[in-house]
């Protein structure tokens, strides 16, 4: 809600959208819709649901921790070798030259959304397993940190991937019941400092091209750049619906069925940001679309209420179950997955939903993979609470 203020007074309209449509009346309407979304989300989230208190506490102790560490470190190393061979070094350190999508549509999707996510997951499991100590564990952690840094070097991927990965690792180490203000501070730091700073590295091919002065310039002018186009894209979605009507779930169907190849579904929807951009003749289709925009495109005002309720319920459920498990020293899937999910949720709020949902599902299946491997070497105790 802050970015539109300087954008409006500086008469900045992104991606050659119609300036006539970006007026004070449309911004007022957009604000009302956002407030409606936040009110419904807030009311839904702040209710307590007994169903989320009925959790199973899962406590597993590795029987063969050394073997588990060897296997996951080996997997981690193979991922690094594959990327090294496919992309090259130092090309894999820079987003401009780290072209995973050039490996082919299907291969690029699998590598970018699932295989690379395994790097995050492996390190999360190793650094968060405080109770599983053995001689040499720190060596495995050190080796996996190095591999993670090479695979997820801060300048090597899209900003949301970097922020989500590093924020998730930070939270898995530091997250406590009293840390809600810490999370808020981290989000603000990421939004106003880290997010615009990483833009400087978007087109670098070597560190020799880096200029520290560009970081300050990027931060100072951030609100006037396309990184913060979410609000304007929501306004564009309102204008689109005024002319074309509601999509009645077509866009969300493409999100939920993201894994279906276009060869089998030729008319499969594209991301909502790209959809609105192309429909309105804008200059770029790699744009954002916030959750409230996704809701409005799919079902109009009813969609805003419905999406706010669903997301409020999901956030409450995750939060409530997570802290219940943490309080009871659970070491199952959710306590590892949830902190990393927070970083990806940051990306989902900017949108678009189709892209962010695909990455989240890739992350989830990566967690399932390592969780399954860990279970092979673990005893199991389930205690209902």
C-alpha positions as CSV (number, residue, x, y, z in Angstrom):
1,X,0.0,0.0,0.0
2,X,3.1,2.3,0.3
3,X,4.4,1.9,-3.2
4,X,1.4,3.4,-5.0
5,X,1.8,6.7,-3.3
6,X,5.0,7.8,-4.9
7,X,4.0,6.1,-8.1
8,X,0.7,8.0,-8.3
9,X,2.2,11.4,-7.5
10,X,5.1,10.8,-9.9
11,X,2.6,9.7,-12.6
12,X,4.4,6.4,-13.1
13,X,2.4,3.7,-14.8
14,X,4.3,0.4,-15.5
15,X,4.4,-1.7,-18.6
16,X,2.7,0.9,-20.9
17,X,-0.7,0.3,-19.3
18,X,-3.3,2.9,-19.9
19,X,-2.6,6.0,-17.8
20,X,-6.3,7.0,-18.0
21,X,-7.2,3.8,-16.0
22,X,-4.7,4.7,-13.3
23,X,-6.6,7.5,-11.6
24,X,-7.6,8.3,-8.0
25,X,-11.0,6.7,-8.3
26,X,-9.6,3.4,-9.4
27,X,-7.0,3.5,-6.7
28,X,-9.7,4.2,-4.1
29,X,-11.7,1.2,-5.4
30,X,-8.6,-1.0,-5.3
31,X,-7.9,0.1,-1.7
32,X,-11.5,-0.8,-0.7
33,X,-11.0,-4.3,-2.2
34,X,-7.7,-4.7,-0.4
35,X,-9.2,-3.6,2.9
36,X,-12.1,-6.1,2.4
37,X,-9.5,-8.9,1.8
38,X,-7.5,-7.9,4.9
39,X,-10.6,-7.7,7.2
40,X,-11.9,-11.1,6.1
41,X,-8.4,-12.6,6.4
42,X,-7.8,-11.0,9.8
43,X,-11.1,-12.2,11.2
44,X,-10.6,-15.7,9.9
45,X,-7.1,-16.0,11.1
46,X,-7.7,-14.7,14.6
47,X,-10.4,-17.2,15.4
48,X,-9.2,-20.3,17.1
49,X,-10.1,-23.7,15.6
50,X,-10.1,-26.7,17.9
51,X,-9.6,-29.0,14.9
52,X,-6.1,-27.6,14.5
53,X,-5.3,-28.6,18.1
54,X,-5.8,-32.3,17.3
55,X,-2.3,-33.1,16.1
56,X,0.0,-36.1,16.2
57,X,3.3,-35.5,17.7
58,X,6.0,-37.3,15.7
59,X,9.3,-38.0,17.3
60,X,11.9,-39.9,15.3
61,X,15.5,-40.7,16.2
62,X,17.9,-41.7,13.5
63,X,19.3,-45.2,14.0
64,X,22.1,-44.6,11.5
65,X,22.7,-40.8,11.5
66,X,26.1,-41.1,9.8
67,X,24.7,-43.1,6.9
68,X,21.8,-40.7,6.5
69,X,24.3,-37.7,6.4
70,X,26.5,-39.5,3.8
71,X,23.5,-40.3,1.6
72,X,22.0,-36.8,1.6
73,X,25.4,-35.2,1.2
74,X,26.0,-37.4,-1.8
75,X,22.6,-36.4,-3.3
76,X,23.5,-32.7,-2.7
77,X,26.9,-33.2,-4.4
78,X,25.3,-34.9,-7.4
79,X,22.9,-32.0,-7.8
80,X,25.9,-29.6,-7.7
81,X,27.7,-31.7,-10.3
82,X,24.7,-31.8,-12.6
83,X,24.2,-28.0,-12.5
84,X,28.0,-27.5,-12.9
85,X,27.9,-29.6,-16.1
86,X,24.6,-28.2,-17.4
87,X,25.3,-24.5,-16.7
88,X,29.0,-24.2,-16.0
89,X,31.1,-22.2,-13.6
90,X,31.1,-19.3,-12.8
91,X,28.0,-19.1,-15.0
92,X,26.0,-20.8,-12.3
93,X,26.7,-17.9,-9.9
94,X,24.9,-15.3,-11.9
95,X,21.2,-15.2,-12.7
96,X,21.8,-13.8,-16.2
97,X,23.9,-16.8,-17.2
98,X,22.3,-19.4,-15.0
99,X,19.7,-20.4,-17.5
100,X,18.1,-23.6,-16.1
101,X,15.1,-23.1,-18.4
102,X,17.4,-23.6,-21.4
103,X,17.7,-27.2,-20.5
104,X,14.3,-27.8,-22.0
105,X,10.8,-27.1,-20.8
106,X,10.2,-30.3,-18.8
107,X,13.7,-30.7,-17.6
108,X,14.0,-27.0,-16.7
109,X,10.8,-27.1,-14.7
110,X,11.9,-30.2,-12.7
111,X,15.4,-28.9,-12.1
112,X,14.3,-25.4,-11.2
113,X,11.4,-26.3,-9.0
114,X,12.2,-29.7,-7.4
115,X,15.8,-30.7,-7.7
116,X,17.2,-27.3,-6.7
117,X,14.8,-27.3,-3.8
118,X,16.4,-30.5,-2.5
119,X,19.5,-28.3,-1.7
120,X,17.4,-26.2,0.7
121,X,15.7,-29.2,2.3
122,X,18.9,-31.2,2.9
123,X,20.6,-28.3,4.7
124,X,17.4,-27.6,6.7
125,X,17.3,-31.2,7.9
126,X,20.9,-31.2,8.9
127,X,21.1,-27.9,10.7
128,X,17.7,-28.5,12.5
129,X,18.5,-31.9,13.9
130,X,20.1,-30.7,17.1
131,X,19.3,-33.9,19.0
132,X,21.1,-36.2,16.5
133,X,24.7,-35.6,17.4
134,X,27.7,-37.7,16.3
135,X,31.4,-37.2,15.7
136,X,31.9,-35.4,12.5
137,X,28.4,-34.0,12.1
138,X,29.8,-30.4,11.8
139,X,31.9,-31.5,8.8
140,X,28.8,-32.7,7.0
141,X,27.0,-29.4,7.9
142,X,30.0,-27.4,6.6
143,X,30.1,-29.4,3.3
144,X,26.4,-28.9,2.7
145,X,26.6,-25.2,3.5
146,X,29.3,-24.9,0.8
147,X,27.2,-26.9,-1.7
148,X,24.1,-24.8,-0.9
149,X,26.0,-21.6,-1.4
150,X,27.2,-22.7,-4.8
151,X,23.7,-23.9,-5.9
152,X,21.8,-20.9,-4.3
153,X,24.5,-18.2,-4.5
154,X,22.8,-14.9,-3.7
155,X,23.2,-13.6,-7.2
156,X,22.3,-16.8,-9.0
157,X,18.6,-16.9,-9.2
158,X,15.4,-14.9,-9.1
159,X,15.1,-12.7,-6.0
160,X,12.1,-14.6,-4.5
161,X,14.1,-17.9,-4.7
162,X,17.1,-16.4,-2.9
163,X,15.0,-14.6,-0.2
164,X,12.8,-17.7,0.4
165,X,15.8,-20.0,0.7
166,X,17.9,-17.9,3.0
167,X,14.9,-16.6,5.1
168,X,13.7,-20.2,5.5
169,X,17.1,-21.4,6.8
170,X,17.4,-18.4,9.1
171,X,13.9,-19.1,10.6
172,X,14.5,-22.8,11.0
173,X,17.4,-21.9,13.3
174,X,16.0,-18.9,15.2
175,X,12.1,-19.2,15.1
176,X,10.6,-19.1,18.5
177,X,7.0,-18.5,19.8
178,X,7.9,-14.9,20.7
179,X,9.5,-14.2,17.3
180,X,6.5,-12.7,15.4
181,X,8.1,-9.2,15.6
182,X,11.3,-10.8,14.2
183,X,9.4,-12.1,11.2
184,X,7.8,-8.8,10.6
185,X,11.2,-7.0,10.8
186,X,12.7,-9.6,8.4
187,X,9.8,-9.1,5.9
188,X,10.3,-5.3,6.1
189,X,14.1,-5.7,5.7
190,X,13.6,-8.0,2.7
191,X,10.9,-5.8,1.1
192,X,12.7,-2.4,1.4
193,X,16.4,-3.4,1.3
194,X,17.2,-6.9,0.1
195,X,14.5,-7.1,-2.7
196,X,15.6,-4.0,-4.5
197,X,19.3,-4.6,-3.8
198,X,19.2,-8.0,-5.6
199,X,17.9,-6.2,-8.8
200,X,21.5,-4.9,-9.3
201,X,22.7,-8.4,-10.0
202,X,20.0,-9.3,-12.5
203,X,22.1,-8.7,-15.6
204,X,25.6,-9.3,-14.3
205,X,27.9,-11.8,-16.0
206,X,30.8,-11.3,-13.7
207,X,31.6,-9.6,-10.4
208,X,33.8,-7.1,-12.3
209,X,30.5,-5.5,-13.5
210,X,29.3,-4.8,-9.9
211,X,29.1,-1.2,-8.7
212,X,28.3,-0.6,-5.1
213,X,26.7,2.7,-5.9
214,X,24.0,0.9,-7.9
215,X,22.8,-0.7,-4.8
216,X,22.0,2.6,-3.1
217,X,20.4,3.9,-6.3
218,X,18.2,0.8,-6.6
219,X,17.0,1.1,-3.0
220,X,16.3,4.8,-3.3
221,X,14.3,4.4,-6.5
222,X,12.7,1.1,-5.7
223,X,9.1,2.3,-5.5
224,X,9.4,3.9,-8.9
225,X,10.6,0.7,-10.6
226,X,8.7,-2.4,-11.8
227,X,9.7,-4.5,-8.8
228,X,6.7,-3.0,-7.0
229,X,4.1,-3.4,-9.7
230,X,1.7,-5.6,-7.7
231,X,-0.7,-2.8,-6.8
232,X,-0.8,-1.5,-10.3
233,X,-1.3,-5.0,-11.7
234,X,-4.3,-5.3,-9.3
235,X,-5.7,-2.1,-10.7
236,X,-5.2,-3.5,-14.2
237,X,-7.1,-6.6,-13.2
238,X,-10.0,-4.4,-12.0
239,X,-10.0,-2.6,-15.4
240,X,-9.8,-5.9,-17.3
241,X,-12.8,-7.3,-15.5
242,X,-14.8,-4.2,-16.1
243,X,-14.4,-4.9,-19.9
244,X,-14.3,-8.7,-20.0
245,X,-16.0,-10.1,-17.0
246,X,-15.0,-12.7,-14.4
247,X,-12.9,-15.7,-15.4
248,X,-15.1,-18.0,-13.1
249,X,-12.2,-20.1,-11.9
250,X,-10.4,-20.6,-15.2
251,X,-7.2,-19.1,-13.9
252,X,-7.2,-21.0,-10.6
253,X,-7.7,-24.2,-12.5
254,X,-4.5,-23.6,-14.4
255,X,-2.7,-23.0,-11.1
256,X,-4.0,-26.2,-9.4
257,X,-3.2,-28.2,-12.5
258,X,0.2,-26.6,-13.2
259,X,1.8,-30.0,-13.7
260,X,-0.3,-30.8,-16.8
261,X,1.8,-30.2,-19.9
262,X,0.5,-27.8,-22.5
263,X,0.9,-30.6,-25.1
264,X,-2.0,-32.3,-23.4
265,X,-3.9,-29.1,-22.6
266,X,-3.3,-26.7,-25.4
267,X,-5.6,-24.0,-24.0
268,X,-4.1,-24.3,-20.5
269,X,-4.3,-20.8,-18.8
270,X,-1.1,-18.8,-18.4
271,X,-0.3,-16.9,-15.2
272,X,-2.8,-14.3,-14.3
273,X,-0.3,-11.4,-14.5
274,X,0.7,-12.4,-18.0
275,X,-3.0,-13.0,-18.9
276,X,-4.0,-9.5,-17.9
277,X,-0.9,-8.0,-19.5
278,X,-1.4,-9.7,-22.8
279,X,-5.2,-9.0,-22.8
280,X,-4.6,-5.3,-22.3
281,X,-1.7,-5.0,-24.7
282,X,1.0,-4.1,-22.2
283,X,4.7,-4.2,-22.9
284,X,5.8,-7.0,-20.6
285,X,4.2,-10.3,-19.6
286,X,6.6,-11.3,-16.8
287,X,4.7,-9.3,-14.2
288,X,3.2,-9.9,-10.8
289,X,-0.4,-10.4,-9.7
290,X,-1.1,-10.3,-5.9
291,X,-3.4,-12.7,-4.2
292,X,-6.2,-10.2,-4.1
293,X,-5.9,-9.8,-7.8
294,X,-6.0,-13.5,-8.4
295,X,-9.2,-13.6,-6.3
296,X,-10.8,-10.8,-8.2
297,X,-10.0,-12.2,-11.6
298,X,-11.4,-15.6,-10.8
299,X,-14.6,-14.7,-9.0
300,X,-14.9,-11.0,-8.6
301,X,-15.8,-9.5,-5.2
302,X,-17.0,-12.9,-4.0
303,X,-13.5,-14.3,-4.9
304,X,-11.9,-11.7,-2.7
305,X,-14.0,-12.8,0.3
306,X,-13.5,-16.5,-0.6
307,X,-9.7,-16.3,-1.1
308,X,-9.3,-14.2,2.1
309,X,-11.2,-16.8,4.1
310,X,-9.3,-19.7,2.6
311,X,-5.9,-18.1,3.1
312,X,-6.8,-17.0,6.6
313,X,-7.8,-20.5,7.5
314,X,-4.7,-22.0,6.0
315,X,-2.4,-19.6,7.7
316,X,-4.1,-20.1,11.0
317,X,-4.0,-23.9,10.6
318,X,-0.3,-23.9,9.7
319,X,0.6,-21.6,12.6
320,X,-1.5,-23.3,15.2
321,X,-0.3,-26.8,14.3
322,X,3.3,-25.8,13.9
323,X,3.6,-24.2,17.4
324,X,1.7,-27.1,19.0
325,X,4.3,-29.5,17.5
326,X,7.2,-27.3,18.5
327,X,6.0,-27.1,22.1
328,X,6.0,-30.9,22.2
329,X,9.4,-31.4,20.5
330,X,8.0,-32.8,17.3
331,X,10.6,-33.4,14.6
332,X,8.3,-34.4,11.7
333,X,7.7,-32.9,8.3
334,X,5.7,-29.8,9.3
335,X,8.3,-28.4,11.7
336,X,10.9,-28.4,8.9
337,X,8.7,-27.4,6.1
338,X,6.8,-24.5,7.7
339,X,9.7,-22.0,8.2
340,X,10.8,-22.4,4.6
341,X,7.2,-22.0,3.5
342,X,7.1,-18.6,5.1
343,X,9.7,-17.3,2.6
344,X,7.8,-18.8,-0.3
345,X,4.5,-17.2,1.0
346,X,6.3,-13.8,0.6
347,X,6.6,-14.6,-3.1
348,X,3.1,-15.9,-3.3
349,X,1.7,-12.6,-2.0
350,X,3.4,-10.8,-4.9
351,X,2.4,-13.4,-7.4
352,X,1.5,-14.6,-9.7
353,X,-0.1,-17.6,-8.1
354,X,0.6,-20.1,-10.8
355,X,4.3,-19.6,-10.7
356,X,4.6,-19.4,-6.9
357,X,2.3,-22.4,-6.3
358,X,4.4,-24.5,-8.7
359,X,7.6,-23.6,-6.7
360,X,5.9,-24.4,-3.4
361,X,4.8,-27.8,-4.7
362,X,8.3,-28.5,-5.9
363,X,9.6,-27.5,-2.4
364,X,6.9,-29.7,-0.7
365,X,7.9,-32.8,-2.8
366,X,11.5,-32.1,-2.1
367,X,10.7,-32.2,1.7
368,X,8.7,-35.4,1.2
369,X,11.7,-37.0,-0.6
370,X,14.2,-36.3,2.2
371,X,11.6,-37.0,4.9
372,X,11.1,-40.5,3.3
373,X,14.8,-41.1,3.2
374,X,15.2,-40.1,6.8
375,X,12.4,-42.5,7.8
376,X,14.3,-45.3,6.3
377,X,17.0,-44.8,8.9
378,X,14.7,-43.9,11.8
379,X,12.7,-45.4,14.6
380,X,9.2,-44.0,15.0
381,X,7.1,-42.9,17.9
382,X,3.7,-41.3,17.4
383,X,2.0,-39.7,20.4
384,X,-1.4,-38.1,20.0
385,X,-2.1,-34.8,21.8
